[in-house]
Amino acid sequence: MGAPYSQDLRDRVLAACDRGLPTKRVSEVFGVSPAWVRRLKQRRRETGETGPRPMGGATIIKIDMTRLAALVQEQPDATLKELRERLGIECAESAICMALQRLGLSFKKRHSTRRSRTARTWRRGVRTGATVSRSVRPAG
């Protein structure tokens, strides 16, 4: 996601709209999307705000990161659901996932599982695109 537009640009766009220029023309002049101009005007009309809103995700972490790291150390192949249950807190599994990412931990495939049973879809020795049927010779 990119950075928000500057307050200076926002003020100039709103000033152009206040002068009576149509939204599409304002968007062309300032190089922004018509939808952004409409949203900016709507937000000013409804709330009086013109500045950018804060960016970023959740800043409050209710997960004990040291305890989570210890749980992963104990059982590295635990699922998100199992980790949440062991932590004993109410949160989404996605919150556990984000906490693991912040700790620099990731999910790896278990090496102890069997290989997939998917078989080959081609036969050895047969050229790709070759036909298997025999040609029939006319009697003659």
C-alpha positions in Angstrom: 0.0 0.0 0.0 1.3 3.4 -0.9 1.6 6.5 1.2 -1.4 8.8 1.7 -1.8 11.9 -0.4 -0.4 15.1 1.2 -2.6 17.6 3.0 -1.5 20.2 0.4 -2.8 18.1 -2.5 -6.0 17.5 -0.6 -6.5 21.2 0.0 -5.9 22.1 -3.6 -8.3 19.4 -4.8 -11.1 20.6 -2.5 -10.4 24.2 -3.5 -10.9 23.2 -7.2 -14.1 21.4 -6.3 -15.3 24.5 -4.4 -14.7 26.6 -7.5 -17.2 24.5 -9.3 -15.0 22.2 -11.4 -16.5 18.8 -12.1 -15.1 15.8 -10.2 -13.7 14.2 -13.4 -11.9 17.4 -14.5 -10.4 17.8 -11.0 -9.1 14.2 -11.1 -7.5 14.8 -14.5 -5.8 18.1 -13.4 -4.3 16.7 -10.2 -3.6 13.1 -11.4 -5.8 11.3 -8.9 -8.8 9.0 -9.4 -12.3 10.4 -9.6 -13.4 8.0 -6.8 -10.8 9.5 -4.5 -12.0 13.0 -5.2 -15.6 11.9 -4.5 -14.6 10.2 -1.2 -12.6 13.2 -0.1 -15.6 15.5 -0.7 -17.9 13.1 1.0 -15.7 12.8 4.1 -15.4 16.6 4.4 -19.2 16.9 4.0 -20.0 14.2 6.6 -17.3 14.6 9.2 -15.4 17.8 8.4 -12.1 15.8 8.1 -9.8 16.3 5.2 -6.5 14.8 6.5 -5.3 11.2 5.9 -6.5 8.6 8.3 -4.0 6.4 10.2 -2.6 3.5 8.2 -1.6 0.1 9.4 -3.1 -2.8 11.2 -3.7 -3.7 14.8 -1.4 -2.0 17.2 -2.7 -3.6 20.4 -1.3 -7.1 20.9 -3.0 -9.1 23.6 -0.8 -12.2 22.9 2.1 -12.9 25.3 4.9 -13.1 22.7 7.4 -14.9 25.0 4.8 -17.5 26.0 3.8 -18.0 22.4 7.5 -18.5 21.4 7.9 -21.0 24.3 4.8 -22.9 23.1 6.2 -23.1 19.6 9.5 -24.3 20.9 7.8 -27.1 22.8 5.7 -28.3 19.9 6.8 -26.8 16.5 4.1 -28.5 14.5 1.1 -27.2 16.6 -1.7 -25.6 14.6 -2.9 -22.1 15.1 -6.0 -23.4 16.8 -3.9 -25.5 19.2 -1.7 -22.5 20.0 -4.7 -20.3 20.7 -6.2 -23.0 23.1 -2.9 -23.3 24.9 -2.5 -19.6 25.3 -6.0 -19.5 26.8 -7.1 -16.2 25.3 -10.0 -15.0 23.1 -8.6 -14.0 19.7 -8.7 -14.9 16.1 -6.4 -17.5 14.6 -5.2 -14.7 12.2 -3.9 -12.8 15.3 -1.8 -15.8 16.3 -0.5 -16.0 12.7 0.5 -12.3 12.8 2.2 -12.7 16.2 4.2 -15.7 14.8 5.2 -13.5 11.8 6.4 -10.8 14.2 8.5 -13.3 16.1 10.0 -14.4 12.7 8.5 -17.9 12.9 6.8 -19.5 10.0 4.9 -22.7 9.3 6.9 -25.5 7.7 5.6 -28.7 6.2 6.1 -31.6 8.6 8.8 -34.0 7.3 7.2 -36.9 9.1 4.1 -37.1 6.9 3.8 -39.5 4.0 4.4 -38.5 0.5 1.4 -37.7 -1.7 -0.3 -40.6 -3.4 -0.6 -38.7 -6.7 0.8 -41.0 -9.4 2.4 -40.0 -12.7 0.1 -39.0 -15.5 2.4 -40.2 -18.2 4.0 -43.6 -19.0 7.7 -44.1 -19.3 9.0 -44.6 -22.8 6.1 -43.0 -24.5 6.8 -39.8 -26.4 4.7 -36.8 -25.5 1.9 -36.5 -28.0 2.5 -40.1 -29.4 -0.5 -42.3 -30.1 -0.8 -45.7 -28.6 -3.1 -47.3 -31.1 -1.9 -49.6 -33.8 -2.3 -48.7 -37.4 -4.4 -51.1 -39.5 -3.1 -52.0 -43.0 -5.6 -52.6 -45.8 -5.7 -56.2 -47.1 -4.2 -56.3 -50.5 
